[in-house]
Amino acid sequence: MITGPQLRAARALLGIDQRDLAQLAGLSPQTVQRMEACPGSVRAVVDSLEKVVTALADAGVEMIAEGAPSQGTGRGVRLIERKTTVRDGL
């Protein structure tokens, strides 16, 4: 499952905004905005989500599912789920 925070992080890696991602995916900026607003798994039409994931992949970002190994090479980041967050004081 792809999450809203994952989409925002992917955009940040590319240095693009929501409008840029929407254009790459052939969607409206409002659709991308709604997807990114999901705190957990993105709730969207499957076709729209596939367009976003494909656009990100074409731009060089691999979306990694929870617990899955990375299939690519290169630099990247992975969020490690913790019981507490940095904001909580570790």
Protein Blocks (a to p, Z undefined) as FASTA:
>chain_A
ZZfklmmmmmmmnopafklmmmmnopafklmmmmmmpmbdcdddfklmmmmmmmmmmnop
acddehiacfbecddddddddfbdfknoZZ
